[in-house]
């Protein structure tokens, strides 16, 4: 599974989740691509990543993609 994410998320949340999934599903091979949002948008558009885990900001929010909110760290 090819996962695109930003560098901060790659070193925190995403790497932790991938580690747990890899232990549970040993036959799945994970590839992380950690780069800036503009590059992630292009990689997703060109289908070079299967899943994108990133903040919904800028060009990513304006594209033809559907987003599912997994976590909201803003408190009211």
mmCIF file as gemmi writes it, N, C-alpha and C atoms, coordinates in Angstrom:
data_model
loop_
_atom_site.group_PDB
_atom_site.id
_atom_site.type_symbol
_atom_site.label_atom_id
_atom_site.label_alt_id
_atom_site.label_comp_id
_atom_site.label_asym_id
_atom_site.label_entity_id
_atom_site.label_seq_id
_atom_site.pdbx_PDB_ins_code
_atom_site.Cartn_x
_atom_site.Cartn_y
_atom_site.Cartn_z
_atom_site.occupancy
_atom_site.B_iso_or_equiv
_atom_site.pdbx_formal_charge
_atom_site.auth_seq_id
_atom_site.auth_asym_id
_atom_site.pdbx_PDB_model_num
ATOM 1 N N . UNK Axp A 1 ? 0.854 -1.158 0 1 0 ? 1 A 1
ATOM 2 C CA . UNK Axp A 1 ? 0 0 0 1 0 ? 1 A 1
ATOM 3 C C . UNK Axp A 1 ? 0.905 1.226 0 1 0 ? 1 A 1
ATOM 4 N N . UNK Axp A 2 ? 0.648 2.128 -0.915 1 0 ? 2 A 1
ATOM 5 C CA . UNK Axp A 2 ? 1.43 3.365 -1.029 1 0 ? 2 A 1
ATOM 6 C C . UNK Axp A 2 ? 0.66 4.497 -0.357 1 0 ? 2 A 1
ATOM 7 N N . UNK Axp A 3 ? 1.236 5.053 0.693 1 0 ? 3 A 1
ATOM 8 C CA . UNK Axp A 3 ? 0.58 6.09 1.481 1 0 ? 3 A 1
ATOM 9 C C . UNK Axp A 3 ? 1.353 7.385 1.351 1 0 ? 3 A 1
ATOM 10 N N . UNK Axp A 4 ? 0.658 8.449 0.969 1 0 ? 4 A 1
ATOM 11 C CA . UNK Axp A 4 ? 1.252 9.771 0.906 1 0 ? 4 A 1
ATOM 12 C C . UNK Axp A 4 ? 0.861 10.567 2.135 1 0 ? 4 A 1
ATOM 13 N N . UNK Axp A 5 ? 1.814 11.299 2.694 1 0 ? 5 A 1
ATOM 14 C CA . UNK Axp A 5 ? 1.549 12.102 3.876 1 0 ? 5 A 1
ATOM 15 C C . UNK Axp A 5 ? 2.572 13.231 3.97 1 0 ? 5 A 1
ATOM 16 N N . UNK Axp A 6 ? 2.331 14.169 4.868 1 0 ? 6 A 1
ATOM 17 C CA . UNK Axp A 6 ? 3.318 15.23 5.045 1 0 ? 6 A 1
ATOM 18 C C . UNK Axp A 6 ? 4.382 14.764 6.042 1 0 ? 6 A 1
ATOM 19 N N . UNK Axp A 7 ? 5.562 15.397 6.035 1 0 ? 7 A 1
ATOM 20 C CA . UNK Axp A 7 ? 6.669 14.923 6.876 1 0 ? 7 A 1
ATOM 21 C C . UNK Axp A 7 ? 6.343 14.85 8.373 1 0 ? 7 A 1
ATOM 22 N N . UNK Axp A 8 ? 5.619 15.811 8.907 1 0 ? 8 A 1
ATOM 23 C CA . UNK Axp A 8 ? 5.297 15.801 10.329 1 0 ? 8 A 1
ATOM 24 C C . UNK Axp A 8 ? 4.415 14.612 10.687 1 0 ? 8 A 1
ATOM 25 N N . UNK Axp A 9 ? 3.375 14.381 9.912 1 0 ? 9 A 1
ATOM 26 C CA . UNK Axp A 9 ? 2.497 13.239 10.173 1 0 ? 9 A 1
ATOM 27 C C . UNK Axp A 9 ? 3.214 11.908 9.957 1 0 ? 9 A 1
ATOM 28 N N . UNK Axp A 10 ? 4.139 11.874 9.005 1 0 ? 10 A 1
ATOM 29 C CA . UNK Axp A 10 ? 4.873 10.636 8.72 1 0 ? 10 A 1
ATOM 30 C C . UNK Axp A 10 ? 5.694 10.189 9.92 1 0 ? 10 A 1
ATOM 31 N N . UNK Axp A 11 ? 6.245 11.143 10.653 1 0 ? 11 A 1
ATOM 32 C CA . UNK Axp A 11 ? 7.098 10.783 11.787 1 0 ? 11 A 1
ATOM 33 C C . UNK Axp A 11 ? 6.321 10.574 13.072 1 0 ? 11 A 1
ATOM 34 N N . UNK Axp A 12 ? 5.037 10.853 13.051 1 0 ? 12 A 1
ATOM 35 C CA . UNK Axp A 12 ? 4.247 10.715 14.277 1 0 ? 12 A 1
ATOM 36 C C . UNK Axp A 12 ? 3.122 9.706 14.071 1 0 ? 12 A 1
ATOM 37 N N . UNK Axp A 13 ? 1.963 10.192 13.763 1 0 ? 13 A 1
ATOM 38 C CA . UNK Axp A 13 ? 0.747 9.376 13.704 1 0 ? 13 A 1
ATOM 39 C C . UNK Axp A 13 ? 0.826 8.273 12.645 1 0 ? 13 A 1
ATOM 40 N N . UNK Axp A 14 ? 1.2 8.623 11.442 1 0 ? 14 A 1
ATOM 41 C CA . UNK Axp A 14 ? 1.153 7.659 10.334 1 0 ? 14 A 1
ATOM 42 C C . UNK Axp A 14 ? 2.118 6.501 10.565 1 0 ? 14 A 1
ATOM 43 N N . UNK Axp A 15 ? 3.333 6.779 11.009 1 0 ? 15 A 1
ATOM 44 C CA . UNK Axp A 15 ? 4.291 5.693 11.242 1 0 ? 15 A 1
ATOM 45 C C . UNK Axp A 15 ? 3.816 4.756 12.349 1 0 ? 15 A 1
ATOM 46 N N . UNK Axp A 16 ? 3.153 5.302 13.359 1 0 ? 16 A 1
ATOM 47 C CA . UNK Axp A 16 ? 2.619 4.473 14.437 1 0 ? 16 A 1
ATOM 48 C C . UNK Axp A 16 ? 1.508 3.562 13.929 1 0 ? 16 A 1
ATOM 49 N N . UNK Axp A 17 ? 0.612 4.109 13.134 1 0 ? 17 A 1
ATOM 50 C CA . UNK Axp A 17 ? -0.491 3.315 12.585 1 0 ? 17 A 1
ATOM 51 C C . UNK Axp A 17 ? 0.032 2.244 11.627 1 0 ? 17 A 1
ATOM 52 N N . UNK Axp A 18 ? 0.967 2.619 10.763 1 0 ? 18 A 1
ATOM 53 C CA . UNK Axp A 18 ? 1.538 1.654 9.816 1 0 ? 18 A 1
ATOM 54 C C . UNK Axp A 18 ? 2.248 0.531 10.569 1 0 ? 18 A 1
ATOM 55 N N . UNK Axp A 19 ? 2.975 0.866 11.619 1 0 ? 19 A 1
ATOM 56 C CA . UNK Axp A 19 ? 3.658 -0.16 12.41 1 0 ? 19 A 1
ATOM 57 C C . UNK Axp A 19 ? 2.66 -1.156 12.995 1 0 ? 19 A 1
ATOM 58 N N . UNK Axp A 20 ? 1.569 -0.653 13.55 1 0 ? 20 A 1
ATOM 59 C CA . UNK Axp A 20 ? 0.552 -1.529 14.13 1 0 ? 20 A 1
ATOM 60 C C . UNK Axp A 20 ? -0.131 -2.39 13.062 1 0 ? 20 A 1
ATOM 61 N N . UNK Axp A 21 ? -0.435 -1.785 11.914 1 0 ? 21 A 1
ATOM 62 C CA . UNK Axp A 21 ? -1.053 -2.557 10.826 1 0 ? 21 A 1
ATOM 63 C C . UNK Axp A 21 ? -0.104 -3.619 10.281 1 0 ? 21 A 1
ATOM 64 N N . UNK Axp A 22 ? 1.17 -3.279 10.155 1 0 ? 22 A 1
ATOM 65 C CA . UNK Axp A 22 ? 2.154 -4.229 9.63 1 0 ? 22 A 1
ATOM 66 C C . UNK Axp A 22 ? 2.309 -5.432 10.553 1 0 ? 22 A 1
ATOM 67 N N . UNK Axp A 23 ? 2.203 -5.21 11.85 1 0 ? 23 A 1
ATOM 68 C CA . UNK Axp A 23 ? 2.286 -6.328 12.793 1 0 ? 23 A 1
ATOM 69 C C . UNK Axp A 23 ? 1.059 -7.235 12.678 1 0 ? 23 A 1
ATOM 70 N N . UNK Axp A 24 ? -0.086 -6.623 12.447 1 0 ? 24 A 1
ATOM 71 C CA . UNK Axp A 24 ? -1.328 -7.392 12.37 1 0 ? 24 A 1
ATOM 72 C C . UNK Axp A 24 ? -1.502 -8.073 11.007 1 0 ? 24 A 1
ATOM 73 N N . UNK Axp A 25 ? -1.105 -7.38 9.949 1 0 ? 25 A 1
ATOM 74 C CA . UNK Axp A 25 ? -1.26 -7.889 8.583 1 0 ? 25 A 1
ATOM 75 C C . UNK Axp A 25 ? 0.12 -7.976 7.936 1 0 ? 25 A 1
ATOM 76 N N . UNK Axp A 26 ? 0.849 -8.996 8.259 1 0 ? 26 A 1
ATOM 77 C CA . UNK Axp A 26 ? 2.253 -9.129 7.863 1 0 ? 26 A 1
ATOM 78 C C . UNK Axp A 26 ? 2.466 -9.207 6.35 1 0 ? 26 A 1
ATOM 79 N N . UNK Axp A 27 ? 1.453 -9.578 5.601 1 0 ? 27 A 1
ATOM 80 C CA . UNK Axp A 27 ? 1.627 -9.724 4.152 1 0 ? 27 A 1
ATOM 81 C C . UNK Axp A 27 ? 1.456 -8.41 3.392 1 0 ? 27 A 1
ATOM 82 N N . UNK Axp A 28 ? 0.971 -7.373 4.045 1 0 ? 28 A 1
ATOM 83 C CA . UNK Axp A 28 ? 0.832 -6.07 3.386 1 0 ? 28 A 1
ATOM 84 C C . UNK Axp A 28 ? 2.167 -5.341 3.46 1 0 ? 28 A 1
ATOM 85 N N . UNK Axp A 29 ? 2.602 -4.833 2.337 1 0 ? 29 A 1
ATOM 86 C CA . UNK Axp A 29 ? 3.827 -4.038 2.28 1 0 ? 29 A 1
ATOM 87 C C . UNK Axp A 29 ? 3.424 -2.571 2.199 1 0 ? 29 A 1
ATOM 88 N N . UNK Axp A 30 ? 3.956 -1.767 3.1 1 0 ? 30 A 1
ATOM 89 C CA . UNK Axp A 30 ? 3.634 -0.345 3.151 1 0 ? 30 A 1
ATOM 90 C C . UNK Axp A 30 ? 4.803 0.472 2.631 1 0 ? 30 A 1
ATOM 91 N N . UNK Axp A 31 ? 4.476 1.476 1.832 1 0 ? 31 A 1
ATOM 92 C CA . UNK Axp A 31 ? 5.459 2.433 1.342 1 0 ? 31 A 1
ATOM 93 C C . UNK Axp A 31 ? 4.948 3.824 1.691 1 0 ? 31 A 1
ATOM 94 N N . UNK Axp A 32 ? 5.726 4.578 2.453 1 0 ? 32 A 1
ATOM 95 C CA . UNK Axp A 32 ? 5.339 5.934 2.816 1 0 ? 32 A 1
ATOM 96 C C . UNK Axp A 32 ? 6.058 6.935 1.932 1 0 ? 32 A 1
ATOM 97 N N . UNK Axp A 33 ? 5.304 7.898 1.436 1 0 ? 33 A 1
ATOM 98 C CA . UNK Axp A 33 ? 5.878 9.018 0.7 1 0 ? 33 A 1
ATOM 99 C C . UNK Axp A 33 ? 5.581 10.27 1.518 1 0 ? 33 A 1
ATOM 100 N N . UNK Axp A 34 ? 6.603 10.831 2.12 1 0 ? 34 A 1
ATOM 101 C CA . UNK Axp A 34 ? 6.445 12.021 2.95 1 0 ? 34 A 1
ATOM 102 C C . UNK Axp A 34 ? 6.997 13.224 2.187 1 0 ? 34 A 1
ATOM 103 N N . UNK Axp A 35 ? 6.096 14.127 1.817 1 0 ? 35 A 1
ATOM 104 C CA . UNK Axp A 35 ? 6.5 15.301 1.053 1 0 ? 35 A 1
ATOM 105 C C . UNK Axp A 35 ? 5.504 16.429 1.288 1 0 ? 35 A 1
ATOM 106 N N . UNK Axp A 36 ? 5.731 17.548 0.653 1 0 ? 36 A 1
ATOM 107 C CA . UNK Axp A 36 ? 4.906 18.732 0.826 1 0 ? 36 A 1
ATOM 108 C C . UNK Axp A 36 ? 3.541 18.562 0.148 1 0 ? 36 A 1
ATOM 109 N N . UNK Axp A 37 ? 2.517 19.308 0.62 1 0 ? 37 A 1
ATOM 110 C CA . UNK Axp A 37 ? 1.145 19.153 0.102 1 0 ? 37 A 1
ATOM 111 C C . UNK Axp A 37 ? 1.002 19.275 -1.417 1 0 ? 37 A 1
ATOM 112 N N . UNK Axp A 38 ? 1.697 20.19 -2.046 1 0 ? 38 A 1
ATOM 113 C CA . UNK Axp A 38 ? 1.571 20.337 -3.506 1 0 ? 38 A 1
ATOM 114 C C . UNK Axp A 38 ? 2.024 19.066 -4.224 1 0 ? 38 A 1
ATOM 115 N N . UNK Axp A 39 ? 3.09 18.462 -3.754 1 0 ? 39 A 1
ATOM 116 C CA . UNK Axp A 39 ? 3.594 17.226 -4.36 1 0 ? 39 A 1
ATOM 117 C C . UNK Axp A 39 ? 2.623 16.073 -4.079 1 0 ? 39 A 1
ATOM 118 N N . UNK Axp A 40 ? 2.047 16.038 -2.886 1 0 ? 40 A 1
ATOM 119 C CA . UNK Axp A 40 ? 1.073 14.992 -2.553 1 0 ? 40 A 1
ATOM 120 C C . UNK Axp A 40 ? -0.135 15.059 -3.477 1 0 ? 40 A 1
ATOM 121 N N . UNK Axp A 41 ? -0.593 16.27 -3.762 1 0 ? 41 A 1
ATOM 122 C CA . UNK Axp A 41 ? -1.722 16.47 -4.672 1 0 ? 41 A 1
ATOM 123 C C . UNK Axp A 41 ? -1.411 15.867 -6.032 1 0 ? 41 A 1
ATOM 124 N N . UNK Axp A 42 ? -0.226 16.136 -6.543 1 0 ? 42 A 1
ATOM 125 C CA . UNK Axp A 42 ? 0.174 15.602 -7.849 1 0 ? 42 A 1
ATOM 126 C C . UNK Axp A 42 ? 0.276 14.073 -7.801 1 0 ? 42 A 1
ATOM 127 N N . UNK Axp A 43 ? 0.894 13.549 -6.753 1 0 ? 43 A 1
ATOM 128 C CA . UNK Axp A 43 ? 1.053 12.091 -6.637 1 0 ? 43 A 1
ATOM 129 C C . UNK Axp A 43 ? -0.3 11.384 -6.563 1 0 ? 43 A 1
ATOM 130 N N . UNK Axp A 44 ? -1.255 11.981 -5.855 1 0 ? 44 A 1
ATOM 131 C CA . UNK Axp A 44 ? -2.591 11.394 -5.786 1 0 ? 44 A 1
ATOM 132 C C . UNK Axp A 44 ? -3.29 11.485 -7.133 1 0 ? 44 A 1
ATOM 133 N N . UNK Axp A 45 ? -3.17 12.624 -7.8 1 0 ? 45 A 1
ATOM 134 C CA . UNK Axp A 45 ? -3.784 12.797 -9.125 1 0 ? 45 A 1
ATOM 135 C C . UNK Axp A 45 ? -3.237 11.799 -10.138 1 0 ? 45 A 1
ATOM 136 N N . UNK Axp A 46 ? -1.951 11.515 -10.042 1 0 ? 46 A 1
ATOM 137 C CA . UNK Axp A 46 ? -1.314 10.582 -10.974 1 0 ? 46 A 1
ATOM 138 C C . UNK Axp A 46 ? -1.397 9.131 -10.502 1 0 ? 46 A 1
ATOM 139 N N . UNK Axp A 47 ? -2.103 8.921 -9.411 1 0 ? 47 A 1
ATOM 140 C CA . UNK Axp A 47 ? -2.311 7.579 -8.837 1 0 ? 47 A 1
ATOM 141 C C . UNK Axp A 47 ? -1.006 6.893 -8.453 1 0 ? 47 A 1
ATOM 142 N N . UNK Axp A 48 ? -0.063 7.683 -7.977 1 0 ? 48 A 1
ATOM 143 C CA . UNK Axp A 48 ? 1.198 7.136 -7.48 1 0 ? 48 A 1
ATOM 144 C C . UNK Axp A 48 ? 1.106 6.771 -5.997 1 0 ? 48 A 1
ATOM 145 N N . UNK Axp A 49 ? 0.034 7.184 -5.353 1 0 ? 49 A 1
ATOM 146 C CA . UNK Axp A 49 ? -0.248 6.78 -3.973 1 0 ? 49 A 1
ATOM 147 C C . UNK Axp A 49 ? -1.668 6.238 -3.919 1 0 ? 49 A 1
ATOM 148 N N . UNK Axp A 50 ? -1.9 5.296 -3.018 1 0 ? 50 A 1
ATOM 149 C CA . UNK Axp A 50 ? -3.221 4.689 -2.874 1 0 ? 50 A 1
ATOM 150 C C . UNK Axp A 50 ? -4.076 5.428 -1.86 1 0 ? 50 A 1
ATOM 151 N N . UNK Axp A 51 ? -3.41 6.043 -0.893 1 0 ? 51 A 1
ATOM 152 C CA . UNK Axp A 51 ? -4.096 6.685 0.214 1 0 ? 51 A 1
ATOM 153 C C . UNK Axp A 51 ? -3.317 7.923 0.597 1 0 ? 51 A 1
ATOM 154 N N . UNK Axp A 52 ? -4.037 8.978 0.922 1 0 ? 52 A 1
ATOM 155 C CA . UNK Axp A 52 ? -3.404 10.219 1.345 1 0 ? 52 A 1
ATOM 156 C C . UNK Axp A 52 ? -3.867 10.535 2.759 1 0 ? 52 A 1
ATOM 157 N N . UNK Axp A 53 ? -2.914 10.736 3.653 1 0 ? 53 A 1
ATOM 158 C CA . UNK Axp A 53 ? -3.213 11.14 5.024 1 0 ? 53 A 1
ATOM 159 C C . UNK Axp A 53 ? -2.526 12.488 5.225 1 0 ? 53 A 1
ATOM 160 N N . UNK Axp A 54 ? -3.345 13.536 5.223 1 0 ? 54 A 1
ATOM 161 C CA . UNK Axp A 54 ? -2.787 14.888 5.285 1 0 ? 54 A 1
ATOM 162 C C . UNK Axp A 54 ? -3.851 15.859 5.764 1 0 ? 54 A 1
ATOM 163 N N . UNK Axp A 55 ? -3.422 17.004 6.265 1 0 ? 55 A 1
ATOM 164 C CA . UNK Axp A 55 ? -4.404 18.042 6.603 1 0 ? 55 A 1
ATOM 165 C C . UNK Axp A 55 ? -5.136 18.491 5.344 1 0 ? 55 A 1
ATOM 166 N N . UNK Axp A 56 ? -6.37 18.829 5.48 1 0 ? 56 A 1
ATOM 167 C CA . UNK Axp A 56 ? -7.176 19.271 4.332 1 0 ? 56 A 1
ATOM 168 C C . UNK Axp A 56 ? -6.957 20.775 4.144 1 0 ? 56 A 1
ATOM 169 N N . UNK Axp A 57 ? -5.881 21.11 3.471 1 0 ? 57 A 1
ATOM 170 C CA . UNK Axp A 57 ? -5.487 22.501 3.284 1 0 ? 57 A 1
ATOM 171 C C . UNK Axp A 57 ? -5.149 22.782 1.828 1 0 ? 57 A 1
ATOM 172 N N . UNK Axp A 58 ? -5.268 24.028 1.439 1 0 ? 58 A 1
ATOM 173 C CA . UNK Axp A 58 ? -4.793 24.512 0.147 1 0 ? 58 A 1
ATOM 174 C C . UNK Axp A 58 ? -5.286 23.728 -1.046 1 0 ? 58 A 1
ATOM 175 N N . UNK Axp A 59 ? -4.337 23.371 -1.906 1 0 ? 59 A 1
ATOM 176 C CA . UNK Axp A 59 ? -4.655 22.71 -3.173 1 0 ? 59 A 1
ATOM 177 C C . UNK Axp A 59 ? -5.36 21.369 -2.965 1 0 ? 59 A 1
ATOM 178 N N . UNK Axp A 60 ? -5.05 20.688 -1.885 1 0 ? 60 A 1
ATOM 179 C CA . UNK Axp A 60 ? -5.7 19.41 -1.639 1 0 ? 60 A 1
ATOM 180 C C . UNK Axp A 60 ? -7.188 19.578 -1.387 1 0 ? 60 A 1
ATOM 181 N N . UNK Axp A 61 ? -7.568 20.629 -0.686 1 0 ? 61 A 1
ATOM 182 C CA . UNK Axp A 61 ? -8.978 20.86 -0.363 1 0 ? 61 A 1
ATOM 183 C C . UNK Axp A 61 ? -9.776 21.306 -1.583 1 0 ? 61 A 1
ATOM 184 N N . UNK Axp A 62 ? -9.106 21.918 -2.553 1 0 ? 62 A 1
ATOM 185 C CA . UNK Axp A 62 ? -9.798 22.465 -3.718 1 0 ? 62 A 1
ATOM 186 C C . UNK Axp A 62 ? -9.897 21.48 -4.886 1 0 ? 62 A 1
ATOM 187 N N . UNK Axp A 63 ? -9.287 20.34 -4.78 1 0 ? 63 A 1
ATOM 188 C CA . UNK Axp A 63 ? -9.253 19.395 -5.891 1 0 ? 63 A 1
ATOM 189 C C . UNK Axp A 63 ? -10.523 18.581 -6.018 1 0 ? 63 A 1
ATOM 190 N N . UNK Axp A 64 ? -10.517 17.657 -6.961 1 0 ? 64 A 1
ATOM 191 C CA . UNK Axp A 64 ? -11.703 16.835 -7.235 1 0 ? 64 A 1
ATOM 192 C C . UNK Axp A 64 ? -11.795 15.596 -6.339 1 0 ? 64 A 1
ATOM 193 N N . UNK Axp A 65 ? -11.182 15.652 -5.173 1 0 ? 65 A 1
ATOM 194 C CA . UNK Axp A 65 ? -11.115 14.481 -4.307 1 0 ? 65 A 1
ATOM 195 C C . UNK Axp A 65 ? -12.142 14.546 -3.196 1 0 ? 65 A 1
ATOM 196 N N . UNK Axp A 66 ? -12.505 13.38 -2.699 1 0 ? 66 A 1
ATOM 197 C CA . UNK Axp A 66 ? -13.373 13.293 -1.529 1 0 ? 66 A 1
ATOM 198 C C . UNK Axp A 66 ? -12.494 13.08 -0.306 1 0 ? 66 A 1
ATOM 199 N N . UNK Axp A 67 ? -12.861 13.717 0.784 1 0 ? 67 A 1
ATOM 200 C CA . UNK Axp A 67 ? -12.112 13.586 2.022 1 0 ? 67 A 1
ATOM 201 C C . UNK Axp A 67 ? -12.992 12.994 3.103 1 0 ? 67 A 1
ATOM 202 N N . UNK Axp A 68 ? -12.375 12.224 3.967 1 0 ? 68 A 1
ATOM 203 C CA . UNK Axp A 68 ? -13.044 11.726 5.154 1 0 ? 68 A 1
ATOM 204 C C . UNK Axp A 68 ? -12.206 12.173 6.35 1 0 ? 68 A 1
ATOM 205 N N . UNK Axp A 69 ? -12.839 12.894 7.242 1 0 ? 69 A 1
ATOM 206 C CA . UNK Axp A 69 ? -12.13 13.385 8.413 1 0 ? 69 A 1
ATOM 207 C C . UNK Axp A 69 ? -11.916 12.237 9.382 1 0 ? 69 A 1
ATOM 208 N N . UNK Axp A 70 ? -10.651 11.969 9.704 1 0 ? 70 A 1
ATOM 209 C CA . UNK Axp A 70 ? -10.316 10.895 10.616 1 0 ? 70 A 1
ATOM 210 C C . UNK Axp A 70 ? -10.085 11.397 12.035 1 0 ? 70 A 1
ATOM 211 N N . UNK Axp A 71 ? -9.651 12.65 12.133 1 0 ? 71 A 1
ATOM 212 C CA . UNK Axp A 71 ? -9.326 13.203 13.444 1 0 ? 71 A 1
ATOM 213 C C . UNK Axp A 71 ? -9.405 14.709 13.373 1 0 ? 71 A 1
ATOM 214 N N . UNK Axp A 72 ? -10.011 15.307 14.38 1 0 ? 72 A 1
ATOM 215 C CA . UNK Axp A 72 ? -10.1 16.764 14.475 1 0 ? 72 A 1
ATOM 216 C C . UNK Axp A 72 ? -9.436 17.173 15.78 1 0 ? 72 A 1
ATOM 217 N N . UNK Axp A 73 ? -8.293 17.841 15.68 1 0 ? 73 A 1
ATOM 218 C CA . UNK Axp A 73 ? -7.57 18.222 16.889 1 0 ? 73 A 1
ATOM 219 C C . UNK Axp A 73 ? -7.956 19.606 17.399 1 0 ? 73 A 1
ATOM 220 N N . UNK Axp A 74 ? -8.931 20.23 16.76 1 0 ? 74 A 1
ATOM 221 C CA . UNK Axp A 74 ? -9.404 21.54 17.2 1 0 ? 74 A 1
ATOM 222 C C . UNK Axp A 74 ? -10.45 21.361 18.278 1 0 ? 74 A 1
ATOM 223 N N . UNK Axp A 75 ? -10.308 22.058 19.359 1 0 ? 75 A 1
ATOM 224 C CA . UNK Axp A 75 ? -11.302 21.992 20.427 1 0 ? 75 A 1
ATOM 225 C C . UNK Axp A 75 ? -12.157 23.244 20.391 1 0 ? 75 A 1
ATOM 226 N N . UNK Axp A 76 ? -13.413 23.096 20.68 1 0 ? 76 A 1
ATOM 227 C CA . UNK Axp A 76 ? -14.337 24.234 20.625 1 0 ? 76 A 1
ATOM 228 C C . UNK Axp A 76 ? -14.292 25.021 21.903 1 0 ? 76 A 1
